[in-house]
Amino acid sequence: PHVGLFNMKRISFALSASLIPLALSIALSESYVALAALLGFFISKEKLLGHQKIGLMVALCGAVVLSMLVT
């Protein structure tokens, strides 16, 4: 439904991949879901279920490991 936003995501990812190391841009783009969950938790005071908390921790740990492998 939102073709414009989908194309903007692709263009933004391609631009970031050309400006910074590819592994770093992939790590950042993969962790956007965890960032959205954290913003919802802290700013909107949303409740997270148990499996969401586990998924958030796995995603954050994966992002940290990927960023450590890049540097």
PDB file with one MODEL, atoms N, CA, C and O in Angstrom:
MODEL        1
ATOM      1  N   PRO A   1       0.795  -1.207   0.000  1.00  0.00           N
ATOM      2  CA  PRO A   1       0.000   0.000   0.000  1.00  0.00           C
ATOM      3  C   PRO A   1       0.837   1.272   0.000  1.00  0.00           C
ATOM      4  O   PRO A   1       0.478   2.244  -0.664  1.00  0.00           O
ATOM      5  N   HIS A   2       1.935   1.281   0.725  1.00  0.00           N
ATOM      6  CA  HIS A   2       2.780   2.471   0.817  1.00  0.00           C
ATOM      7  C   HIS A   2       4.025   2.274  -0.041  1.00  0.00           C
ATOM      8  O   HIS A   2       5.123   2.064   0.473  1.00  0.00           O
ATOM      9  N   VAL A   3       3.835   2.345  -1.357  1.00  0.00           N
ATOM     10  CA  VAL A   3       4.931   2.086  -2.277  1.00  0.00           C
ATOM     11  C   VAL A   3       6.011   3.150  -2.141  1.00  0.00           C
ATOM     12  O   VAL A   3       7.198   2.843  -2.244  1.00  0.00           O
ATOM     13  N   GLY A   4       5.613   4.392  -1.910  1.00  0.00           N
ATOM     14  CA  GLY A   4       6.581   5.475  -1.766  1.00  0.00           C
ATOM     15  C   GLY A   4       7.507   5.258  -0.583  1.00  0.00           C
ATOM     16  O   GLY A   4       8.714   5.480  -0.686  1.00  0.00           O
ATOM     17  N   LEU A   5       6.948   4.824   0.543  1.00  0.00           N
ATOM     18  CA  LEU A   5       7.777   4.571   1.725  1.00  0.00           C
ATOM     19  C   LEU A   5       8.701   3.385   1.505  1.00  0.00           C
ATOM     20  O   LEU A   5       9.846   3.387   1.958  1.00  0.00           O
ATOM     21  N   PHE A   6       8.195   2.364   0.802  1.00  0.00           N
ATOM     22  CA  PHE A   6       9.024   1.198   0.519  1.00  0.00           C
ATOM     23  C   PHE A   6      10.218   1.584  -0.349  1.00  0.00           C
ATOM     24  O   PHE A   6      11.338   1.138  -0.099  1.00  0.00           O
ATOM     25  N   ASN A   7       9.988   2.400  -1.355  1.00  0.00           N
ATOM     26  CA  ASN A   7      11.085   2.854  -2.213  1.00  0.00           C
ATOM     27  C   ASN A   7      12.046   3.744  -1.443  1.00  0.00           C
ATOM     28  O   ASN A   7      13.255   3.695  -1.673  1.00  0.00           O
ATOM     29  N   MET A   8      11.520   4.561  -0.528  1.00  0.00           N
ATOM     30  CA  MET A   8      12.386   5.430   0.266  1.00  0.00           C
ATOM     31  C   MET A   8      13.295   4.611   1.175  1.00  0.00           C
ATOM     32  O   MET A   8      14.454   4.969   1.388  1.00  0.00           O
ATOM     33  N   LYS A   9      12.760   3.495   1.719  1.00  0.00           N
ATOM     34  CA  LYS A   9      13.592   2.620   2.552  1.00  0.00           C
ATOM     35  C   LYS A   9      14.729   2.024   1.740  1.00  0.00           C
ATOM     36  O   LYS A   9      15.869   1.968   2.199  1.00  0.00           O
ATOM     37  N   ARG A  10      14.414   1.582   0.534  1.00  0.00           N
ATOM     38  CA  ARG A  10      15.452   0.995  -0.322  1.00  0.00           C
ATOM     39  C   ARG A  10      16.516   2.016  -0.696  1.00  0.00           C
ATOM     40  O   ARG A  10      17.709   1.710  -0.671  1.00  0.00           O
ATOM     41  N   ILE A  11      16.098   3.211  -1.038  1.00  0.00           N
ATOM     42  CA  ILE A  11      17.051   4.260  -1.403  1.00  0.00           C
ATOM     43  C   ILE A  11      17.908   4.643  -0.208  1.00  0.00           C
ATOM     44  O   ILE A  11      19.115   4.841  -0.347  1.00  0.00           O
ATOM     45  N   SER A  12      17.293   4.749   0.968  1.00  0.00           N
ATOM     46  CA  SER A  12      18.050   5.097   2.180  1.00  0.00           C
ATOM     47  C   SER A  12      19.064   4.013   2.526  1.00  0.00           C
ATOM     48  O   SER A  12      20.192   4.318   2.914  1.00  0.00           O
ATOM     49  N   PHE A  13      18.668   2.747   2.387  1.00  0.00           N
ATOM     50  CA  PHE A  13      19.594   1.660   2.678  1.00  0.00           C
ATOM     51  C   PHE A  13      20.757   1.667   1.686  1.00  0.00           C
ATOM     52  O   PHE A  13      21.910   1.482   2.077  1.00  0.00           O
ATOM     53  N   ALA A  14      20.459   1.880   0.412  1.00  0.00           N
ATOM     54  CA  ALA A  14      21.527   1.919  -0.601  1.00  0.00           C
ATOM     55  C   ALA A  14      22.471   3.079  -0.342  1.00  0.00           C
ATOM     56  O   ALA A  14      23.682   2.936  -0.508  1.00  0.00           O
ATOM     57  N   LEU A  15      21.945   4.207   0.055  1.00  0.00           N
ATOM     58  CA  LEU A  15      22.794   5.361   0.351  1.00  0.00           C
ATOM     59  C   LEU A  15      23.676   5.089   1.566  1.00  0.00           C
ATOM     60  O   LEU A  15      24.866   5.404   1.557  1.00  0.00           O
ATOM     61  N   SER A  16      23.092   4.503   2.609  1.00  0.00           N
ATOM     62  CA  SER A  16      23.896   4.214   3.802  1.00  0.00           C
ATOM     63  C   SER A  16      24.954   3.156   3.506  1.00  0.00           C
ATOM     64  O   SER A  16      26.062   3.220   4.038  1.00  0.00           O
ATOM     65  N   ALA A  17      24.620   2.189   2.665  1.00  0.00           N
ATOM     66  CA  ALA A  17      25.589   1.142   2.333  1.00  0.00           C
ATOM     67  C   ALA A  17      26.739   1.695   1.513  1.00  0.00           C
ATOM     68  O   ALA A  17      27.835   1.134   1.530  1.00  0.00           O
ATOM     69  N   SER A  18      26.506   2.788   0.796  1.00  0.00           N
ATOM     70  CA  SER A  18      27.595   3.372   0.012  1.00  0.00           C
ATOM     71  C   SER A  18      28.439   4.338   0.832  1.00  0.00           C
ATOM     72  O   SER A  18      29.571   4.639   0.453  1.00  0.00           O
ATOM     73  N   LEU A  19      27.906   4.829   1.951  1.00  0.00           N
ATOM     74  CA  LEU A  19      28.638   5.811   2.749  1.00  0.00           C
ATOM     75  C   LEU A  19      29.380   5.201   3.935  1.00  0.00           C
ATOM     76  O   LEU A  19      30.445   5.689   4.312  1.00  0.00           O
ATOM     77  N   ILE A  20      28.833   4.147   4.523  1.00  0.00           N
ATOM     78  CA  ILE A  20      29.476   3.510   5.668  1.00  0.00           C
ATOM     79  C   ILE A  20      29.709   2.042   5.327  1.00  0.00           C
ATOM     80  O   ILE A  20      29.163   1.555   4.337  1.00  0.00           O
ATOM     81  N   PRO A  21      30.500   1.326   6.117  1.00  0.00           N
ATOM     82  CA  PRO A  21      30.716  -0.097   5.829  1.00  0.00           C
ATOM     83  C   PRO A  21      29.398  -0.871   5.772  1.00  0.00           C
ATOM     84  O   PRO A  21      28.474  -0.611   6.543  1.00  0.00           O
ATOM     85  N   LEU A  22      29.333  -1.810   4.857  1.00  0.00           N
ATOM     86  CA  LEU A  22      28.105  -2.556   4.616  1.00  0.00           C
ATOM     87  C   LEU A  22      27.630  -3.294   5.862  1.00  0.00           C
ATOM     88  O   LEU A  22      26.433  -3.303   6.149  1.00  0.00           O
ATOM     89  N   ALA A  23      28.531  -3.903   6.596  1.00  0.00           N
ATOM     90  CA  ALA A  23      28.142  -4.647   7.793  1.00  0.00           C
ATOM     91  C   ALA A  23      27.505  -3.726   8.825  1.00  0.00           C
ATOM     92  O   ALA A  23      26.558  -4.116   9.508  1.00  0.00           O
ATOM     93  N   LEU A  24      28.016  -2.519   8.939  1.00  0.00           N
ATOM     94  CA  LEU A  24      27.454  -1.572   9.898  1.00  0.00           C
ATOM     95  C   LEU A  24      26.060  -1.118   9.465  1.00  0.00           C
ATOM     96  O   LEU A  24      25.158  -1.017  10.296  1.00  0.00           O
ATOM     97  N   SER A  25      25.878  -0.847   8.186  1.00  0.00           N
ATOM     98  CA  SER A  25      24.552  -0.425   7.728  1.00  0.00           C
ATOM     99  C   SER A  25      23.535  -1.554   7.869  1.00  0.00           C
ATOM    100  O   SER A  25      22.365  -1.296   8.154  1.00  0.00           O
ATOM    101  N   ILE A  26      23.962  -2.798   7.674  1.00  0.00           N
ATOM    102  CA  ILE A  26      23.050  -3.932   7.874  1.00  0.00           C
ATOM    103  C   ILE A  26      22.696  -4.083   9.349  1.00  0.00           C
ATOM    104  O   ILE A  26      21.540  -4.339   9.684  1.00  0.00           O
ATOM    105  N   ALA A  27      23.679  -3.928  10.230  1.00  0.00           N
ATOM    106  CA  ALA A  27      23.410  -4.035  11.667  1.00  0.00           C
ATOM    107  C   ALA A  27      22.437  -2.952  12.116  1.00  0.00           C
ATOM    108  O   ALA A  27      21.547  -3.218  12.924  1.00  0.00           O
ATOM    109  N   LEU A  28      22.593  -1.749  11.610  1.00  0.00           N
ATOM    110  CA  LEU A  28      21.684  -0.667  11.985  1.00  0.00           C
ATOM    111  C   LEU A  28      20.282  -0.895  11.440  1.00  0.00           C
ATOM    112  O   LEU A  28      19.294  -0.648  12.131  1.00  0.00           O
ATOM    113  N   SER A  29      20.197  -1.364  10.206  1.00  0.00           N
ATOM    114  CA  SER A  29      18.865  -1.561   9.624  1.00  0.00           C
ATOM    115  C   SER A  29      18.148  -2.746  10.254  1.00  0.00           C
ATOM    116  O   SER A  29      16.918  -2.760  10.304  1.00  0.00           O
ATOM    117  N   GLU A  30      18.879  -3.730  10.731  1.00  0.00           N
ATOM    118  CA  GLU A  30      18.250  -4.885  11.374  1.00  0.00           C
ATOM    119  C   GLU A  30      17.767  -4.567  12.786  1.00  0.00           C
ATOM    120  O   GLU A  30      16.878  -5.246  13.301  1.00  0.00           O
ATOM    121  N   SER A  31      18.334  -3.556  13.408  1.00  0.00           N
ATOM    122  CA  SER A  31      17.964  -3.267  14.794  1.00  0.00           C
ATOM    123  C   SER A  31      16.895  -2.185  14.909  1.00  0.00           C
ATOM    124  O   SER A  31      16.594  -1.736  16.016  1.00  0.00           O
ATOM    125  N   TYR A  32      16.312  -1.755  13.780  1.00  0.00           N
ATOM    126  CA  TYR A  32      15.296  -0.707  13.874  1.00  0.00           C
ATOM    127  C   TYR A  32      14.045  -1.191  14.600  1.00  0.00           C
ATOM    128  O   TYR A  32      13.354  -0.386  15.224  1.00  0.00           O
ATOM    129  N   VAL A  33      13.738  -2.481  14.535  1.00  0.00           N
ATOM    130  CA  VAL A  33      12.568  -3.011  15.238  1.00  0.00           C
ATOM    131  C   VAL A  33      12.785  -2.910  16.744  1.00  0.00           C
ATOM    132  O   VAL A  33      11.869  -2.548  17.482  1.00  0.00           O
ATOM    133  N   ALA A  34      13.982  -3.225  17.195  1.00  0.00           N
ATOM    134  CA  ALA A  34      14.283  -3.109  18.622  1.00  0.00           C
ATOM    135  C   ALA A  34      14.222  -1.653  19.064  1.00  0.00           C
ATOM    136  O   ALA A  34      13.743  -1.355  20.158  1.00  0.00           O
ATOM    137  N   LEU A  35      14.700  -0.755  18.229  1.00  0.00           N
ATOM    138  CA  LEU A  35      14.636   0.669  18.564  1.00  0.00           C
ATOM    139  C   LEU A  35      13.183   1.133  18.666  1.00  0.00           C
ATOM    140  O   LEU A  35      12.837   1.884  19.578  1.00  0.00           O
ATOM    141  N   ALA A  36      12.343   0.699  17.753  1.00  0.00           N
ATOM    142  CA  ALA A  36      10.926   1.069  17.800  1.00  0.00           C
ATOM    143  C   ALA A  36      10.268   0.521  19.063  1.00  0.00           C
ATOM    144  O   ALA A  36       9.445   1.201  19.677  1.00  0.00           O
ATOM    145  N   ALA A  37      10.620  -0.692  19.453  1.00  0.00           N
ATOM    146  CA  ALA A  37      10.057  -1.271  20.675  1.00  0.00           C
ATOM    147  C   ALA A  37      10.516  -0.501  21.911  1.00  0.00           C
ATOM    148  O   ALA A  37       9.724  -0.256  22.821  1.00  0.00           O
ATOM    149  N   LEU A  38      11.777  -0.124  21.946  1.00  0.00           N
ATOM    150  CA  LEU A  38      12.283   0.648  23.084  1.00  0.00           C
ATOM    151  C   LEU A  38      11.632   2.020  23.172  1.00  0.00           C
ATOM    152  O   LEU A  38      11.291   2.481  24.261  1.00  0.00           O
ATOM    153  N   LEU A  39      11.460   2.676  22.024  1.00  0.00           N
ATOM    154  CA  LEU A  39      10.802   3.982  22.042  1.00  0.00           C
ATOM    155  C   LEU A  39       9.357   3.854  22.516  1.00  0.00           C
ATOM    156  O   LEU A  39       8.881   4.693  23.281  1.00  0.00           O
ATOM    157  N   GLY A  40       8.667   2.825  22.074  1.00  0.00           N
ATOM    158  CA  GLY A  40       7.300   2.606  22.525  1.00  0.00           C
ATOM    159  C   GLY A  40       7.233   2.320  24.016  1.00  0.00           C
ATOM    160  O   GLY A  40       6.310   2.764  24.699  1.00  0.00           O
ATOM    161  N   PHE A  41       8.207   1.583  24.515  1.00  0.00           N
ATOM    162  CA  PHE A  41       8.237   1.227  25.938  1.00  0.00           C
ATOM    163  C   PHE A  41       8.511   2.454  26.803  1.00  0.00           C
ATOM    164  O   PHE A  41       7.808   2.690  27.786  1.00  0.00           O
ATOM    165  N   PHE A  42       9.528   3.235  26.445  1.00  0.00           N
ATOM    166  CA  PHE A  42       9.934   4.350  27.290  1.00  0.00           C
ATOM    167  C   PHE A  42       9.104   5.611  27.066  1.00  0.00           C
ATOM    168  O   PHE A  42       8.786   6.313  28.026  1.00  0.00           O
ATOM    169  N   ILE A  43       8.748   5.911  25.820  1.00  0.00           N
ATOM    170  CA  ILE A  43       8.052   7.163  25.549  1.00  0.00           C
ATOM    171  C   ILE A  43       6.536   6.995  25.656  1.00  0.00           C
ATOM    172  O   ILE A  43       5.865   7.801  26.301  1.00  0.00           O
ATOM    173  N   SER A  44       5.996   5.948  25.022  1.00  0.00           N
ATOM    174  CA  SER A  44       4.542   5.764  25.015  1.00  0.00           C
ATOM    175  C   SER A  44       4.042   4.932  26.178  1.00  0.00           C
ATOM    176  O   SER A  44       2.837   4.731  26.326  1.00  0.00           O
ATOM    177  N   LYS A  45       4.959   4.447  27.007  1.00  0.00           N
ATOM    178  CA  LYS A  45       4.606   3.628  28.180  1.00  0.00           C
ATOM    179  C   LYS A  45       3.822   2.382  27.787  1.00  0.00           C
ATOM    180  O   LYS A  45       2.895   1.980  28.491  1.00  0.00           O
ATOM    181  N   GLU A  46       4.194   1.769  26.661  1.00  0.00           N
ATOM    182  CA  GLU A  46       3.544   0.539  26.224  1.00  0.00           C
ATOM    183  C   GLU A  46       4.035  -0.638  27.057  1.00  0.00           C
ATOM    184  O   GLU A  46       5.157  -0.623  27.562  1.00  0.00           O
ATOM    185  N   LYS A  47       3.203  -1.642  27.196  1.00  0.00           N
ATOM    186  CA  LYS A  47       3.565  -2.859  27.927  1.00  0.00           C
ATOM    187  C   LYS A  47       4.131  -3.874  26.945  1.00  0.00           C
ATOM    188  O   LYS A  47       3.605  -4.038  25.845  1.00  0.00           O
ATOM    189  N   LEU A  48       5.198  -4.553  27.339  1.00  0.00           N
ATOM    190  CA  LEU A  48       5.781  -5.612  26.524  1.00  0.00           C
ATOM    191  C   LEU A  48       5.480  -6.953  27.175  1.00  0.00           C
ATOM    192  O   LEU A  48       5.592  -7.108  28.391  1.00  0.00           O
ATOM    193  N   LEU A  49       5.097  -7.913  26.352  1.00  0.00           N
ATOM    194  CA  LEU A  49       4.865  -9.268  26.850  1.00  0.00           C
ATOM    195  C   LEU A  49       6.203  -9.977  27.020  1.00  0.00           C
ATOM    196  O   LEU A  49       7.234  -9.484  26.562  1.00  0.00           O
ATOM    197  N   GLY A  50       6.185 -11.125  27.672  1.00  0.00           N
ATOM    198  CA  GLY A  50       7.419 -11.855  27.962  1.00  0.00           C
ATOM    199  C   GLY A  50       8.209 -12.220  26.717  1.00  0.00           C
ATOM    200  O   GLY A  50       9.426 -12.034  26.677  1.00  0.00           O
ATOM    201  N   HIS A  51       7.528 -12.740  25.697  1.00  0.00           N
ATOM    202  CA  HIS A  51       8.249 -13.126  24.485  1.00  0.00           C
ATOM    203  C   HIS A  51       8.776 -11.900  23.731  1.00  0.00           C
ATOM    204  O   HIS A  51       9.769 -12.007  23.011  1.00  0.00           O
ATOM    205  N   GLN A  52       8.127 -10.737  23.884  1.00  0.00           N
ATOM    206  CA  GLN A  52       8.618  -9.521  23.257  1.00  0.00           C
ATOM    207  C   GLN A  52       9.887  -9.025  23.949  1.00  0.00           C
ATOM    208  O   GLN A  52      10.803  -8.521  23.299  1.00  0.00           O
ATOM    209  N   LYS A  53       9.930  -9.174  25.265  1.00  0.00           N
ATOM    210  CA  LYS A  53      11.136  -8.779  26.007  1.00  0.00           C
ATOM    211  C   LYS A  53      12.325  -9.651  25.615  1.00  0.00           C
ATOM    212  O   LYS A  53      13.440  -9.158  25.445  1.00  0.00           O
ATOM    213  N   ILE A  54      12.074 -10.948  25.475  1.00  0.00           N
ATOM    214  CA  ILE A  54      13.146 -11.868  25.067  1.00  0.00           C
ATOM    215  C   ILE A  54      13.620 -11.527  23.652  1.00  0.00           C
ATOM    216  O   ILE A  54      14.823 -11.492  23.392  1.00  0.00           O
ATOM    217  N   GLY A  55      12.686 -11.279  22.747  1.00  0.00           N
ATOM    218  CA  GLY A  55      13.043 -10.907  21.385  1.00  0.00           C
ATOM    219  C   GLY A  55      13.810  -9.605  21.326  1.00  0.00           C
ATOM    220  O   GLY A  55      14.737  -9.463  20.528  1.00  0.00           O
ATOM    221  N   LEU A  56      13.434  -8.655  22.162  1.00  0.00           N
ATOM    222  CA  LEU A  56      14.136  -7.377  22.223  1.00  0.00           C
ATOM    223  C   LEU A  56      15.569  -7.563  22.696  1.00  0.00           C
ATOM    224  O   LEU A  56      16.492  -6.967  22.139  1.00  0.00           O
ATOM    225  N   MET A  57      15.758  -8.383  23.715  1.00  0.00           N
ATOM    226  CA  MET A  57      17.114  -8.629  24.219  1.00  0.00           C
ATOM    227  C   MET A  57      17.969  -9.347  23.175  1.00  0.00           C
ATOM    228  O   MET A  57      19.143  -9.021  23.004  1.00  0.00           O
ATOM    229  N   VAL A  58      17.386 -10.322  22.479  1.00  0.00           N
ATOM    230  CA  VAL A  58      18.124 -11.040  21.435  1.00  0.00           C
ATOM    231  C   VAL A  58      18.512 -10.081  20.317  1.00  0.00           C
ATOM    232  O   VAL A  58      19.639 -10.130  19.823  1.00  0.00           O
ATOM    233  N   ALA A  59      17.591  -9.210  19.914  1.00  0.00           N
ATOM    234  CA  ALA A  59      17.875  -8.261  18.847  1.00  0.00           C
ATOM    235  C   ALA A  59      18.960  -7.271  19.257  1.00  0.00           C
ATOM    236  O   ALA A  59      19.857  -6.967  18.471  1.00  0.00           O
ATOM    237  N   LEU A  60      18.878  -6.772  20.480  1.00  0.00           N
ATOM    238  CA  LEU A  60      19.888  -5.821  20.945  1.00  0.00           C
ATOM    239  C   LEU A  60      21.260  -6.474  21.084  1.00  0.00           C
ATOM    240  O   LEU A  60      22.271  -5.882  20.707  1.00  0.00           O
ATOM    241  N   CYS A  61      21.298  -7.684  21.620  1.00  0.00           N
ATOM    242  CA  CYS A  61      22.577  -8.395  21.729  1.00  0.00           C
ATOM    243  C   CYS A  61      23.158  -8.689  20.351  1.00  0.00           C
ATOM    244  O   CYS A  61      24.367  -8.575  20.148  1.00  0.00           O
ATOM    245  N   GLY A  62      22.316  -9.062  19.419  1.00  0.00           N
ATOM    246  CA  GLY A  62      22.784  -9.298  18.051  1.00  0.00           C
ATOM    247  C   GLY A  62      23.335  -8.046  17.415  1.00  0.00           C
ATOM    248  O   GLY A  62      24.348  -8.104  16.716  1.00  0.00           O
ATOM    249  N   ALA A  63      22.686  -6.898  17.642  1.00  0.00           N
ATOM    250  CA  ALA A  63      23.172  -5.635  17.093  1.00  0.00           C
ATOM    251  C   ALA A  63      24.517  -5.265  17.700  1.00  0.00           C
ATOM    252  O   ALA A  63      25.404  -4.777  16.999  1.00  0.00           O
ATOM    253  N   VAL A  64      24.672  -5.496  19.003  1.00  0.00           N
ATOM    254  CA  VAL A  64      25.956  -5.186  19.661  1.00  0.00           C
ATOM    255  C   VAL A  64      27.055  -6.084  19.119  1.00  0.00           C
ATOM    256  O   VAL A  64      28.155  -5.612  18.832  1.00  0.00           O
ATOM    257  N   VAL A  65      26.772  -7.367  18.977  1.00  0.00           N
ATOM    258  CA  VAL A  65      27.777  -8.309  18.456  1.00  0.00           C
ATOM    259  C   VAL A  65      28.165  -7.923  17.026  1.00  0.00           C
ATOM    260  O   VAL A  65      29.346  -7.922  16.679  1.00  0.00           O
ATOM    261  N   LEU A  66      27.169  -7.595  16.200  1.00  0.00           N
ATOM    262  CA  LEU A  66      27.488  -7.204  14.824  1.00  0.00           C
ATOM    263  C   LEU A  66      28.308  -5.927  14.780  1.00  0.00           C
ATOM    264  O   LEU A  66      29.227  -5.810  13.969  1.00  0.00           O
ATOM    265  N   SER A  67      27.994  -4.974  15.633  1.00  0.00           N
ATOM    266  CA  SER A  67      28.767  -3.735  15.632  1.00  0.00           C
ATOM    267  C   SER A  67      30.184  -3.956  16.144  1.00  0.00           C
ATOM    268  O   SER A  67      31.109  -3.267  15.713  1.00  0.00           O
ATOM    269  N   MET A  68      30.371  -4.913  17.061  1.00  0.00           N
ATOM    270  CA  MET A  68      31.715  -5.209  17.553  1.00  0.00           C
ATOM    271  C   MET A  68      32.530  -5.920  16.483  1.00  0.00           C
ATOM    272  O   MET A  68      33.745  -5.735  16.403  1.00  0.00           O
ATOM    273  N   LEU A  69      31.875  -6.729  15.663  1.00  0.00           N
ATOM    274  CA  LEU A  69      32.581  -7.419  14.591  1.00  0.00           C
ATOM    275  C   LEU A  69      33.019  -6.461  13.491  1.00  0.00           C
ATOM    276  O   LEU A  69      34.008  -6.713  12.803  1.00  0.00           O
ATOM    277  N   VAL A  70      32.293  -5.372  13.325  1.00  0.00           N
ATOM    278  CA  VAL A  70      32.615  -4.402  12.275  1.00  0.00           C
ATOM    279  C   VAL A  70      33.846  -3.599  12.653  1.00  0.00           C
ATOM    280  O   VAL A  70      34.705  -3.353  11.806  1.00  0.00           O
ATOM    281  N   THR A  71      33.947  -3.187  13.908  1.00  0.00           N
ATOM    282  CA  THR A  71      35.048  -2.310  14.309  1.00  0.00           C
ATOM    283  C   THR A  71      36.306  -3.064  14.626  1.00  0.00           C
ATOM    284  O   THR A  71      37.317  -2.457  14.978  1.00  0.00           O
TER     285      THR A  71
ENDMDL
END
